[in-house]
Amino acid sequence: MRTGVADLPLHWGSCPRWLFDRMVRLSKAISEAIIEGYGQEELLKRLADPFWFQAFSCVLGFDWHSSGVTTTTTGALKLALGPEEHGVMVCGGKGKTSRKTPEEIEKNPFNLSGKKVEGLVKASRMAAKVDNSCVQDGYELYHHVFLFSEKGEWAVVQQGMSLRVPEGMSLRSRRIPGGMSSRGGYARRYHWFSEDIESFVEEPQLIACDKREERVLDMTARESKEARKASVDAVKDKEFLKLDKLVMPKHHEVRLTHSEVSFLERVSEFNPNNYEELVALRGMGPKKIRALALISELVYGEKPSWRDPVKYSFAHGGKDGVPFPVDRRLYDDSIRFLEEALEASSVDKGEKGKAIKRLHEFL
């Protein structure tokens, strides 16, 4: 599993129906081949790999350099994968749909215990909160998809839109996340996989984006470990929280308003045992995360990480003719080939799995 950077500029327009319908069919055939040959967990693991996800989107015919690969590919998967048929459920989506994720998880048809469902809902909420508040890289989440299997393994694919207005562009020409469209802006995609999660607050995700940002507050970095501890100590220090203003060195300044101080005083009553519990508290958003990080640096001398967690990534194209227009006949042939191969294989699951693994010999 690798972190990386991909060109993901925000594009105008939408996926044409003729292409999206084919994306649904082909994504279903490919997913079935992986599930039959390797299992549900393997499909989730691959979707949680930003390199594989990008290549998958390219095979489906979408643009390699567009932010739409995320929303369109996950949207196709949500229609393609039936939980009863495939044992994998796809929840969430873009804008308001993302906020329905907990409700969709709870309505799953799998025989999961209440504790397991509660854990899945927590994983969804923490993944969104961590990438929106603990990694302050200038990208605001507008898309969140949570996938999980009948066994309880899960993956997250979510995306944020750049909050920075590109040079030469006015605020009026930029539409805010939820409306989704921005000329010249960029997107950043975050991937999570349950098997790789040892902690929700220490480098739990893989990130794909267009470029590296100069200054990023990353409270999930290993270098921020002591700062996380200090943030917990800070909310327990009632005397210190009586201050209503903190003036930092010239490179940054943070002002705590009376309402923020009041909130932090209330937080101290919950007496969080660790940073994950602190982040999970309702109302603990980006500003308060940042304020506590700066408090920890000022009072306890524990500096958080200010480096961007993104490194480098991807390639390939389709819908807009890059590197070439989608060949509809070839696309249909690929769908038909996979669907017929799956149908023609033996009823015996073992033989069916072997047949699918041999498909690459004919491609």
N, C-alpha and C positions, 0 to 999 in steps of 0.2 A: 504494500500500500504506500502511495507516494503523495506528498503535497505538491502543489504546482500552480502555475499561472496560465490562464488561457485568455485569448482576446474575446471578451464578452460585451461588446458595446450594445447599448440599448437601441433596438430597432423599432421603426414604425410598422404598422400593419399587423396582419394575422396570418396564420397558416391556412392556405386554401383548402377547402373541403375535400377536393380530389386527393390531396396529399395526406391530410389528416386521417381520412378513412383507411388509406393504405398503411399508415403508420400504426394504427390500432391493430390491423390484421397481422402485420409483420412482427410487431412487438409481442403479440400474443404467441405467434409461432416460435420465435426465438426464446421467449420465456419458458414455454412448454418444453422445448428441447433441453434447456438448462435444468429445469426442475426434474424432468424424467431421467436425465443422464447423471445429474450431480446432487439434486435435492433443493429444497426451498431455501435453505440457509445459504447455499452457494449463490443463488440469484440475488439475495439481499446483500451478500458480501460484495458482489460485482457492482451492483448499483451504488454501493457506498464507496467505491473506488472512483475518484474523479476522472482518471484516465479512461477507464472502461466505460463509464457513463458517457463521456464525450464521444468515444468511438461508436458506441451503441446508437447515439443520436445521429451520427454521421451515416451509419448504415441505413437508418430510417429515412434519410434524405433531407435532414434539416441542416441549417447553416452552422458551420463549425465556429464562426466568429460572432454569433448572435446570442444575446441573453435568452432568446426564445427557445433555445434547445432545452432549457430546464423546465419551463412551464409546459411546453408542448409535449415533450417526451413523457413527463410524469402524468400529464393529462391523458395521453394515449394509453399508458399503462393502467390508469384507474378504470378506463373502459374495457381494457383487454383482459384484465385479471379478475376472475370471479372467485371470491373466497371459498365457496363450496366446491368449485371445480379444481382450483389450483392450490388451495391451502395458504394463500397469501392475500392479505387485505391491504388496500391502498387508501389512505385517509388524507384529508386536507386538500390544499390547492392554493390558489392565488387570492389575495385580498381577504374579503369577508369569509370565503370558503375555508381559509386556513384556521379561522377561529372555531370552526365546527369540529375540528379534529378530535378533541376529548369525547364529544358526544358520539362520533362515528366509531371510535375505539370501543366505547362501552356497548355499542350495538352489534359487536362482532358475533358471527355465528359459531365461533369455536367454543369448545368446552373448557374455557380458561377459568381458573379460580378468581374470586374477587380480588385477592391480593395481587395476582398476576396482572389483572386489568388495571388495578390501581398503579402498579409499577410502570405499565406502558404509558398511562396518562402522564405520570410524573416525568418519564423519559422525554415525551413529546414537549412538555412545558419547559423542562430544564434546557433542552437543546435550543429551543427558540430564545429563551431568556439569556443563556450564556452567549450566543452569537450576536444578540442585539445589545446586550448590556456589558458583559464582561470583556468582549473583544470590541473595543471602540475604534473601528477602522474607517469610519465615515460612510458606512453602508447600513441602511435601515431595511430590516426584513419586510418583504411584502408577499413572500411565497413560502409555504411550509408544507411538505409532504412527509407523512409518517407511514412506513410500510412495516408490517409484521406478519409472522407466520403462525400457523396453528399450534406450533410448539413454543411460541413466545419470543423467538429471535426478532430483532427489529433493526430498521435502518431509517435514517433521515436524509432527505435531500431538500435543502432550503436555500433561498436566494435573497440577497439584499440589493437595494438600489443606492447608488452613490448620492450622498447628501450634498456633495460639493457641486456647485454650478460651473460648468466648463467655461473657459475664457471666451468672451464674445457672445455669451448666451444670457438672456434675461430670465428672471424668475418666472415671468408670465409664460414663457415658451416651454417651461418644464412642468410636467404633470407629476404629482406626488404619488408614492407607492399606493397601490390600490386602484388608481386610474391607469397606471403603468404605460408610460411612453415618454421618452426623453431623447431629444436629438443631441448627440455628442456626449451623453452620459455613459456610465459603465455599471456593470453588475458584478457581484461576487457570490459564488456558490459555496455552500458548506455541506460536507458529507459526514455522517455519523454511522457507526456500526456497533451493535451491542457487544459483540465478542471483543472488540478492542477497547471498551470503556472500563477503565479501572477507577476513574474519578470523573464526575461531571465538570469539575472545575480545574483540571490540570491537563491541558493539551489533549482534549478528548476527540477533536474533529480534524478532518482534512479539508483544505480550502483551495478553491480554484478561482482565479480572477484574471483581469486584464493587465494589471500592473501592481508594482509595489508602492505602498504609500510611505511618505517620509516619516510621519510620526503617528504611531498607533499605541493606544493603551491596551495591553494584553494581560489581563489579570489571570488568564489561564496558563500563561507561560511558566515553565519551571523556575525561571529567574524571579517570578513574582510570589513564590511560595511563602517567604517570610512576610511579604506585604499582605498576603491573604490572612495570615495569622494575626498580623497587626490590625487589620481592618476589624476583625472580630473583637480584639481587645479594645479597640477604640469605641465601639458601640456600648461596651460594658463600663467605660470610664465616664460616669455621669458628671463629674466635676469638669472634665475637659469639654463635654458637649454643651456646657452653659455658655461657651463663647459663641457670639453671633456673627463673627467675621474672622476669616483667616486670610492673611496676605502672604502669598508665596514669593519665592525669588522671581526675578524679572522674566525667566523663561516661561512661567505660567502663573496664573493667579486663580484662586477659587474663593468664592464668596458663599457662605452658608446663610440662607435666608432664615427668618424666624420659623417659617413653616417646615423647612428642611431640618432645622435643629430639633423642632418638636417631634418630627417623624423619627429621627434617630434616637431621641429619648424614649419614644414608645418601643422602638425596636429592642432597646436594651432590656426591656421588661420580658421579652421572649427568651432572653439569655441563650442565643444560639451557641451550639457547641463547636461548630466548625464553619468554614466558609461556604460550603454547599448549602447548609441550612440558612445562612445569612442571605445568599442569593435567591433562595427559593421563597423568601418572605414576600407576600403580596405588597406591592408598592415600592419594592427595591428595584429602581430602574437605573438607566445609564448615568444620570447626574449624581445620584447618591452613591453608586458604585465608584465613580470617579472621585467624588468628594472624600470618601473613606480611604481611597488609595493615596490621595494627597495628604490626608491627615496622618496616615501611617508613615509616610516619608518624612513629614515635618516633625512629628512627635517621637516616633520610634526609630527613625533613620533607616527604615526598610524600603528600598526603592523598588517600585513595580517595573515590569518590562514595558518599554516604549518602542519595541521593534515590531514590524509587520510580520505575522506568521506565514504570509504567502511567499512562495519561491517561484517555481516555474512549471509549465504544462503543455499541453494538447495540439490538435490539428484536424483538418478536413471540411468538405462543404457540400451544398446541394440546392436548396429551394430557390435562392436568388441567382442561380447560375454560377456559383463559385464552388469548386473549380470548374464545374460544368453543370448544365441543366439536368434535372432529374429525368432519367429515361424511364417513362411510365411502363413500357412493355417489359423492360428488364426487371423493374420493381415487382410487377405482377408475376413474372416468372419465378422470382425468388420466393414470394409468398406461397405460390402454388407448389413449388418444390418442397418447401419445409412442411406445409400442411399435408401433402400427399405422403411424404416420408414418415410423418408421425402416424397417419392413419394406416399406412401399409405395414407398419412394423407389427411384430407378433403381439398377441394379447398378453403373453407372458412378460411381466415387467422387466425381468432380467434381460431377456432378449431385446426388448424395446430399448432399454438403456444402452446396450451394446451397439444397436443399429444407429442410434442418435450420435454416439461417440465417433462412429465411422463416417458421419456426414461430411467432415472436412475433406475426406479423400476425393469427394466428387465436386468440391467447390473450386 
